[in-house]
Structure formats: C-alpha cells, structure tokens
Amino acid sequence: MMNRLFFVVMSVAALFANEAKSGDREAVQLSATGDVAAQRKVIEAKLAQPEYVELSKEGRAELDRHFATLESSPGDAQAVAGVNVVLKKAFSDSRLTCTFEQALGSNMKKRQCMTVAARKRVYDITQQTLQGREHNDSVHIQGN
C-alpha cells in the first residue's frame, strides 16, 4: 500500500514538473505567408522569455532591419530567412547546459549551469588569457 502511494505521489510530481517547465523545444519561426505584424507581436513576446536571453544587440538590430524590409515589401524571402536565422541562433545560444565540476581541493562535484553562449565566452576569454601568458613567457625568456 505504501509503495503504491509513493508511486502515485512521484508520478503526480513528475507530471507537474514537466508542466512547470516553460519553454519551447525549438525556435519560433516567421512564416512567409500570413500577417507579418501579428507574427512579429508573437515573436516579440517570445523574445522576452528566457529561451532568447542571449539575443545580442546586433541580433536585435538585424531583426529590426529584416522586419522593416518586410513592412515595405511583404513576402520578401530573404528577409523572412534572415529573421529565422537570427531567431534560431538566439534560441540555440540561450540553451542552458549543466555540467558537474569538481572544485579544486574538494571531492564534491558542484553543478555548474550556463547558456551555450556564456560557455563559449568563458572559453574564448580563457584562450585569450592563455595566449597572452604564452606571449609574455616567450618575451621574458628571450629577454634573459
């Protein structure tokens, strides 16, 4: 009896956990057919969600340029494709990934979560720092 009750409670909890997850499984896309203004409102609402947190200022400006083109010439295939490319990139860059990393001097692993874009920024900064150190070390050695 107790096992059955535990199973039911866990099933309900899992159901609510899946329902509580907000977010899309894929990027919102602009359709070449249909009302562009209505679609833009839906897209703007989606951009305020965490799934698009990594949309850069340049990406936002590019979206605005493509939407301006669509206002002047509705159905422009290049502008529609441009909007969709920016939306897909922002969506994929904003995906949250988690790893378990062991802190120096500890046996405990800690969960580290960050977006794909943030992880890439950390990687790039680390590479630049290491390259700067290699350059400084070679200058120091040659100076001796």
Residue frames as qw, qx, qy, qz and C-alpha x, y, z in Angstrom:
[[0.000, 0.885, 0.465, 0.000, 0.00, 0.00, 0.00],
 [0.300, -0.817, 0.093, 0.484, 2.76, 2.43, 0.97],
 [0.430, -0.162, 0.591, 0.662, 4.74, 1.65, -2.21],
 [0.242, 0.600, 0.666, 0.371, 1.66, 2.28, -4.35],
 [0.121, -0.941, -0.263, 0.174, 1.03, 5.63, -2.63],
 [0.403, -0.605, 0.329, 0.604, 4.68, 6.61, -3.10],
 [0.401, 0.150, 0.678, 0.598, 4.46, 5.72, -6.81],
 [0.118, 0.802, 0.555, 0.189, 1.30, 7.79, -7.28],
 [0.243, -0.903, -0.053, 0.350, 2.80, 10.81, -5.48],
 [0.427, -0.408, 0.486, 0.644, 6.01, 10.61, -7.53],
 [0.354, 0.403, 0.694, 0.481, 4.05, 10.27, -10.78],
 [0.012, 0.918, 0.395, 0.024, 1.97, 13.35, -9.99],
 [0.351, -0.788, 0.161, 0.480, 5.09, 15.28, -9.00],
 [0.451, -0.107, 0.608, 0.645, 6.79, 14.32, -12.28],
 [0.246, 0.666, 0.627, 0.320, 3.71, 15.39, -14.21],
 [0.117, -0.964, -0.190, 0.142, 3.67, 18.81, -12.52],
 [0.466, -0.564, 0.353, 0.583, 7.42, 19.20, -13.00],
 [0.408, 0.185, 0.648, 0.615, 7.04, 18.67, -16.75],
 [0.086, 0.829, 0.515, 0.199, 4.09, 21.06, -16.87],
 [0.313, -0.878, -0.069, 0.356, 6.01, 23.72, -14.94],
 [0.516, -0.206, 0.414, 0.721, 8.82, 23.79, -17.45],
 [0.400, 0.830, 0.153, -0.358, 8.15, 26.79, -19.60],
 [0.126, -0.603, 0.589, 0.522, 9.77, 26.99, -22.93],
 [0.792, 0.492, -0.116, -0.343, 9.80, 25.77, -26.43],
 [0.853, -0.151, 0.435, 0.245, 11.64, 22.82, -27.85],
 [0.572, 0.253, 0.387, 0.678, 12.54, 24.73, -30.98],
 [0.125, -0.245, -0.008, 0.961, 12.89, 28.34, -32.06],
 [0.401, 0.702, 0.439, -0.392, 9.87, 30.37, -33.06],
 [0.389, 0.022, 0.577, 0.718, 9.87, 30.98, -36.82],
 [0.316, 0.504, 0.031, -0.803, 8.38, 33.62, -39.09],
 [0.582, 0.371, 0.712, 0.132, 6.12, 32.31, -41.83],
 [0.162, -0.043, 0.434, 0.885, 6.33, 33.84, -45.31],
 [0.257, -0.477, -0.614, -0.575, 2.55, 33.65, -45.52],
 [0.421, -0.660, -0.586, 0.209, 0.24, 35.35, -43.09],
 [0.100, -0.962, -0.081, -0.241, 0.10, 38.65, -41.26],
 [0.608, 0.319, -0.390, 0.613, 3.68, 39.77, -40.56],
 [0.179, -0.565, 0.263, -0.761, 2.58, 42.31, -37.92],
 [0.839, -0.394, 0.020, -0.374, 0.70, 39.65, -35.92],
 [0.927, 0.058, -0.256, 0.267, 3.62, 37.24, -36.21],
 [0.345, 0.514, -0.357, 0.700, 6.01, 39.96, -35.08],
 [0.500, -0.580, 0.201, -0.610, 3.94, 40.52, -31.93],
 [0.971, -0.220, -0.060, -0.076, 4.16, 36.80, -31.13],
 [0.766, 0.300, -0.272, 0.499, 7.91, 36.82, -31.80],
 [0.022, 0.627, -0.301, 0.718, 8.43, 39.92, -29.62],
 [0.744, -0.503, 0.131, -0.419, 6.56, 38.20, -26.77],
 [0.978, -0.017, -0.128, 0.165, 8.77, 35.10, -27.18],
 [0.526, 0.531, -0.304, 0.591, 11.94, 37.23, -27.15],
 [0.328, -0.674, 0.295, -0.593, 11.10, 38.35, -23.60],
 [0.944, -0.297, 0.004, -0.143, 11.32, 34.72, -22.40],
 [0.521, -0.651, 0.526, 0.170, 14.48, 33.05, -21.08],
 [0.839, 0.222, 0.448, 0.217, 14.75, 30.94, -24.24],
 [0.527, 0.708, 0.141, 0.448, 16.07, 34.03, -26.05],
 [0.458, -0.848, -0.018, 0.267, 18.16, 35.64, -23.29],
 [0.589, -0.332, 0.383, 0.629, 21.29, 35.54, -25.45],
 [0.452, 0.745, 0.377, 0.313, 19.85, 37.66, -28.27],
 [0.485, -0.226, -0.018, 0.844, 22.53, 40.30, -28.75],
 [0.141, 0.715, 0.121, -0.674, 22.04, 43.97, -29.58],
 [0.072, 0.369, -0.653, -0.658, 23.37, 43.22, -33.06],
 [0.039, 0.238, 0.956, 0.168, 20.87, 40.38, -33.42],
 [0.123, 0.677, 0.572, -0.447, 18.05, 42.65, -32.28],
 [0.126, 0.636, -0.209, -0.732, 19.13, 45.33, -34.79],
 [0.026, 0.143, -0.848, -0.509, 19.27, 42.71, -37.55],
 [0.103, 0.468, 0.873, -0.094, 15.76, 41.55, -36.66],
 [0.141, 0.732, 0.280, -0.605, 14.50, 45.14, -36.80],
 [0.082, 0.473, -0.520, -0.707, 16.12, 45.62, -40.24],
 [0.005, 0.097, 0.941, 0.324, 14.51, 42.46, -41.59],
 [0.103, 0.616, 0.726, -0.288, 11.11, 43.43, -40.18],
 [0.126, 0.674, -0.027, -0.727, 11.44, 46.90, -41.75],
 [0.067, 0.244, -0.755, -0.605, 12.16, 45.23, -45.09],
 [0.024, 0.332, 0.940, 0.070, 9.10, 43.04, -44.65],
 [0.138, 0.672, 0.455, -0.567, 6.92, 46.08, -43.91],
 [0.196, 0.608, -0.289, -0.713, 7.99, 47.74, -47.16],
 [0.544, 0.298, -0.636, -0.459, 7.89, 44.55, -49.27],
 [0.749, -0.206, 0.482, -0.404, 5.80, 41.81, -47.66],
 [0.962, 0.209, 0.158, -0.070, 6.78, 38.27, -48.55],
 [0.312, 0.785, -0.533, 0.049, 10.47, 39.07, -49.14],
 [0.963, -0.072, -0.259, 0.037, 12.01, 35.59, -48.87],
 [0.558, 0.352, -0.434, 0.613, 15.46, 36.88, -47.89],
 [0.238, -0.501, 0.314, -0.771, 14.05, 38.97, -45.04],
 [0.877, -0.298, -0.039, -0.375, 11.96, 36.04, -43.76],
 [0.894, 0.104, -0.334, 0.279, 15.02, 33.77, -43.91],
 [0.277, 0.489, -0.398, 0.725, 17.10, 36.45, -42.15],
 [0.547, -0.496, 0.202, -0.643, 14.59, 36.70, -39.29],
 [0.967, -0.165, -0.111, -0.161, 14.51, 32.92, -38.92],
 [0.725, 0.303, -0.412, 0.461, 18.31, 32.63, -38.88],
 [0.016, -0.511, 0.406, -0.757, 18.61, 35.23, -36.09],
 [0.739, -0.378, 0.115, -0.545, 15.84, 33.55, -34.07],
 [0.965, 0.006, -0.259, 0.049, 17.41, 30.09, -34.41],
 [0.529, 0.390, -0.454, 0.602, 20.84, 31.38, -33.39],
 [0.264, -0.496, 0.349, -0.750, 19.48, 33.23, -30.34],
 [0.883, -0.264, -0.021, -0.388, 17.47, 30.17, -29.33],
 [0.917, 0.096, -0.316, 0.226, 20.41, 27.78, -29.63],
 [0.333, 0.458, -0.432, 0.702, 22.80, 30.20, -27.87],
 [0.423, -0.470, 0.259, -0.731, 20.33, 30.59, -25.00],
 [0.874, -0.162, -0.434, -0.147, 20.02, 26.86, -24.32],
 [0.439, -0.714, 0.452, -0.306, 21.03, 26.10, -20.75],
 [0.823, 0.179, -0.531, 0.097, 23.62, 23.36, -20.26],
 [0.586, -0.713, 0.301, -0.241, 24.78, 21.96, -16.95],
 [0.697, 0.323, -0.600, 0.222, 27.93, 20.10, -16.00],
 [0.763, -0.645, -0.035, 0.026, 29.22, 18.69, -12.76],
 [0.482, 0.656, -0.384, 0.436, 32.64, 20.10, -11.95],
 [0.777, -0.431, -0.318, 0.331, 34.93, 19.23, -9.11],
 [0.076, -0.974, 0.133, -0.165, 36.27, 22.26, -7.28],
 [0.526, 0.491, -0.554, 0.420, 39.99, 22.40, -6.62],
 [0.018, 0.307, -0.707, 0.637, 40.75, 20.89, -3.22],
 [0.627, -0.015, 0.419, -0.657, 37.38, 19.22, -2.87],
 [0.156, 0.010, 0.969, 0.192, 35.98, 15.80, -3.65],
 [0.357, 0.579, 0.613, -0.402, 32.47, 17.19, -4.02],
 [0.239, 0.253, 0.577, 0.739, 31.19, 17.90, -7.50],
 [0.157, 0.529, 0.346, -0.759, 29.14, 21.01, -7.97],
 [0.457, 0.604, 0.619, 0.209, 26.56, 21.61, -10.67],
 [0.120, -0.443, 0.163, 0.873, 27.51, 24.48, -12.98],
 [0.429, 0.626, 0.642, 0.111, 24.83, 25.71, -15.38],
 [0.009, -0.584, 0.139, 0.800, 25.21, 28.36, -18.06],
 [0.690, 0.637, 0.140, -0.314, 23.97, 29.11, -21.53],
 [0.849, 0.257, 0.248, 0.390, 25.81, 27.86, -24.59],
 [0.335, 0.829, -0.014, 0.448, 26.83, 31.43, -25.46],
 [0.419, -0.844, 0.278, -0.185, 28.10, 32.11, -21.93],
 [0.884, -0.247, 0.338, 0.210, 30.14, 28.91, -22.00],
 [0.705, 0.512, 0.164, 0.462, 31.66, 29.99, -25.34],
 [0.022, 0.925, -0.126, 0.358, 32.51, 33.44, -23.92],
 [0.667, -0.661, 0.343, -0.007, 34.26, 31.84, -20.93],
 [0.887, 0.077, 0.309, 0.336, 36.18, 29.55, -23.28],
 [0.497, 0.738, 0.075, 0.450, 37.24, 32.46, -25.53],
 [0.235, -0.910, 0.227, -0.256, 38.39, 34.57, -22.57],
 [0.814, -0.441, 0.359, 0.119, 40.37, 31.64, -21.19],
 [0.816, 0.327, 0.244, 0.410, 42.04, 31.06, -24.54],
 [0.250, 0.871, -0.044, 0.420, 42.95, 34.75, -24.87],
 [0.501, -0.804, 0.292, -0.132, 44.38, 34.75, -21.35],
 [0.880, -0.196, 0.359, 0.240, 46.44, 31.65, -22.03],
 [0.673, 0.563, 0.163, 0.452, 47.72, 33.06, -25.33],
 [0.026, -0.933, 0.144, -0.329, 48.66, 36.30, -23.58],
 [0.688, -0.630, 0.361, 0.017, 50.59, 34.36, -20.93],
 [0.876, 0.130, 0.303, 0.351, 52.38, 32.29, -23.57],
 [0.433, 0.785, 0.039, 0.441, 53.35, 35.50, -25.36],
 [0.297, -0.888, 0.251, -0.247, 54.58, 37.11, -22.11],
 [0.845, -0.385, 0.347, 0.134, 56.52, 33.97, -21.16],
 [0.801, 0.352, 0.214, 0.435, 58.28, 33.84, -24.53],
 [0.184, 0.883, -0.081, 0.424, 59.17, 37.54, -24.31],
 [0.559, -0.763, 0.297, -0.128, 60.51, 37.04, -20.76],
 [0.901, -0.133, 0.319, 0.263, 62.61, 34.04, -21.83],
 [0.638, 0.581, 0.134, 0.487, 64.02, 35.89, -24.84],
 [0.082, -0.939, 0.098, -0.318, 64.81, 38.90, -22.65],
 [0.773, -0.578, 0.225, 0.135, 67.16, 36.87, -20.44]]
